[in-house]
Amino acid sequence: MKDEALIEAVYDAALEYIYSVVPVKRIDDLDIAVALDEGEVTIDIRLITDRGEAVDQKTVDEAIKVASEKAEKLMGPKT
């Protein structure tokens, strides 16, 4: 899989998760950054809603987990 396709798939996984648990109208700010460097995927998410910082952080943590699992699945086993 090309790097660009992998990054897009991981980004989409994070975005889909967030939209599945947070109504769009409650999102004040959302920024998702996915990078691939020497076979390592990094995911950074900033979410601001009217639900409170602790709830937002839990959502971000879960979105990163889902996106990380997607990256591992797409990259296959490490040799």
ChimeraX commands (.cxc) that place a marker at each C-alpha (Angstrom):
marker #1 position 0.00,0.00,0.00 radius 0.5
marker #1 position 1.32,3.44,-0.89 radius 0.5
marker #1 position 2.13,5.80,1.95 radius 0.5
marker #1 position -0.50,8.33,0.85 radius 0.5
marker #1 position -3.23,5.68,0.78 radius 0.5
marker #1 position -2.22,4.41,4.21 radius 0.5
marker #1 position -2.25,7.91,5.69 radius 0.5
marker #1 position -5.65,8.62,4.14 radius 0.5
marker #1 position -7.12,5.34,5.45 radius 0.5
marker #1 position -5.83,5.99,8.98 radius 0.5
marker #1 position -7.11,9.59,8.88 radius 0.5
marker #1 position -10.52,8.38,7.68 radius 0.5
marker #1 position -10.69,5.78,10.46 radius 0.5
marker #1 position -10.07,8.44,13.12 radius 0.5
marker #1 position -12.54,10.85,11.54 radius 0.5
marker #1 position -15.26,8.23,11.17 radius 0.5
marker #1 position -14.87,7.19,14.80 radius 0.5
marker #1 position -15.14,10.76,16.06 radius 0.5
marker #1 position -18.19,11.46,13.91 radius 0.5
marker #1 position -19.79,8.23,15.16 radius 0.5
marker #1 position -19.69,9.40,18.78 radius 0.5
marker #1 position -19.86,13.20,18.52 radius 0.5
marker #1 position -22.61,15.01,16.64 radius 0.5
marker #1 position -21.02,17.36,14.09 radius 0.5
marker #1 position -22.94,20.34,15.47 radius 0.5
marker #1 position -21.22,19.88,18.86 radius 0.5
marker #1 position -17.70,20.05,17.41 radius 0.5
marker #1 position -16.11,23.47,17.79 radius 0.5
marker #1 position -12.68,22.47,16.45 radius 0.5
marker #1 position -11.23,19.26,15.08 radius 0.5
marker #1 position -7.72,18.70,13.75 radius 0.5
marker #1 position -6.37,15.29,12.77 radius 0.5
marker #1 position -2.77,14.85,11.66 radius 0.5
marker #1 position -1.39,11.53,10.44 radius 0.5
marker #1 position 2.26,11.07,9.46 radius 0.5
marker #1 position 4.33,8.13,8.34 radius 0.5
marker #1 position 8.05,8.19,9.09 radius 0.5
marker #1 position 10.28,5.18,8.49 radius 0.5
marker #1 position 7.41,2.73,8.87 radius 0.5
marker #1 position 6.00,4.35,12.02 radius 0.5
marker #1 position 2.59,6.00,11.94 radius 0.5
marker #1 position 1.96,8.95,14.24 radius 0.5
marker #1 position -1.53,10.23,14.89 radius 0.5
marker #1 position -2.29,13.55,16.56 radius 0.5
marker #1 position -5.85,14.66,17.20 radius 0.5
marker #1 position -7.19,17.85,18.72 radius 0.5
marker #1 position -10.91,17.90,19.50 radius 0.5
marker #1 position -12.84,20.72,21.11 radius 0.5
marker #1 position -16.55,20.36,21.78 radius 0.5
marker #1 position -19.12,21.62,24.26 radius 0.5
marker #1 position -19.00,18.26,26.09 radius 0.5
marker #1 position -16.07,19.05,28.35 radius 0.5
marker #1 position -12.33,18.44,28.20 radius 0.5
marker #1 position -12.35,15.03,29.92 radius 0.5
marker #1 position -14.98,13.62,27.56 radius 0.5
marker #1 position -13.15,15.07,24.55 radius 0.5
marker #1 position -9.87,13.50,25.68 radius 0.5
marker #1 position -11.51,10.11,26.07 radius 0.5
marker #1 position -12.92,10.41,22.55 radius 0.5
marker #1 position -9.48,11.40,21.21 radius 0.5
marker #1 position -7.84,8.44,22.98 radius 0.5
marker #1 position -10.37,6.02,21.50 radius 0.5
marker #1 position -10.05,7.57,18.01 radius 0.5
marker #1 position -6.26,7.16,18.17 radius 0.5
marker #1 position -6.71,3.53,19.24 radius 0.5
marker #1 position -9.08,2.82,16.34 radius 0.5
marker #1 position -6.82,4.59,13.83 radius 0.5
marker #1 position -3.73,2.79,15.17 radius 0.5
marker #1 position -5.45,-0.57,14.79 radius 0.5
marker #1 position -6.34,0.36,11.21 radius 0.5
marker #1 position -2.71,1.27,10.51 radius 0.5
marker #1 position -1.44,-2.02,11.95 radius 0.5
marker #1 position -3.95,-3.99,9.90 radius 0.5
marker #1 position -2.99,-2.21,6.68 radius 0.5
marker #1 position 0.77,-2.36,7.27 radius 0.5
marker #1 position 0.69,-6.06,8.05 radius 0.5
marker #1 position 2.97,-7.93,10.44 radius 0.5
marker #1 position 6.39,-6.48,11.12 radius 0.5
marker #1 position 9.29,-8.60,10.01 radius 0.5
marker link #1:1,2 radius 0.2
marker link #1:2,3 radius 0.2
marker link #1:3,4 radius 0.2
marker link #1:4,5 radius 0.2
marker link #1:5,6 radius 0.2
marker link #1:6,7 radius 0.2
marker link #1:7,8 radius 0.2
marker link #1:8,9 radius 0.2
marker link #1:9,10 radius 0.2
marker link #1:10,11 radius 0.2
marker link #1:11,12 radius 0.2
marker link #1:12,13 radius 0.2
marker link #1:13,14 radius 0.2
marker link #1:14,15 radius 0.2
marker link #1:15,16 radius 0.2
marker link #1:16,17 radius 0.2
marker link #1:17,18 radius 0.2
marker link #1:18,19 radius 0.2
marker link #1:19,20 radius 0.2
marker link #1:20,21 radius 0.2
marker link #1:21,22 radius 0.2
marker link #1:22,23 radius 0.2
marker link #1:23,24 radius 0.2
marker link #1:24,25 radius 0.2
marker link #1:25,26 radius 0.2
marker link #1:26,27 radius 0.2
marker link #1:27,28 radius 0.2
marker link #1:28,29 radius 0.2
marker link #1:29,30 radius 0.2
marker link #1:30,31 radius 0.2
marker link #1:31,32 radius 0.2
marker link #1:32,33 radius 0.2
marker link #1:33,34 radius 0.2
marker link #1:34,35 radius 0.2
marker link #1:35,36 radius 0.2
marker link #1:36,37 radius 0.2
marker link #1:37,38 radius 0.2
marker link #1:38,39 radius 0.2
marker link #1:39,40 radius 0.2
marker link #1:40,41 radius 0.2
marker link #1:41,42 radius 0.2
marker link #1:42,43 radius 0.2
marker link #1:43,44 radius 0.2
marker link #1:44,45 radius 0.2
marker link #1:45,46 radius 0.2
marker link #1:46,47 radius 0.2
marker link #1:47,48 radius 0.2
marker link #1:48,49 radius 0.2
marker link #1:49,50 radius 0.2
marker link #1:50,51 radius 0.2
marker link #1:51,52 radius 0.2
marker link #1:52,53 radius 0.2
marker link #1:53,54 radius 0.2
marker link #1:54,55 radius 0.2
marker link #1:55,56 radius 0.2
marker link #1:56,57 radius 0.2
marker link #1:57,58 radius 0.2
marker link #1:58,59 radius 0.2
marker link #1:59,60 radius 0.2
marker link #1:60,61 radius 0.2
marker link #1:61,62 radius 0.2
marker link #1:62,63 radius 0.2
marker link #1:63,64 radius 0.2
marker link #1:64,65 radius 0.2
marker link #1:65,66 radius 0.2
marker link #1:66,67 radius 0.2
marker link #1:67,68 radius 0.2
marker link #1:68,69 radius 0.2
marker link #1:69,70 radius 0.2
marker link #1:70,71 radius 0.2
marker link #1:71,72 radius 0.2
marker link #1:72,73 radius 0.2
marker link #1:73,74 radius 0.2
marker link #1:74,75 radius 0.2
marker link #1:75,76 radius 0.2
marker link #1:76,77 radius 0.2
marker link #1:77,78 radius 0.2
marker link #1:78,79 radius 0.2
view
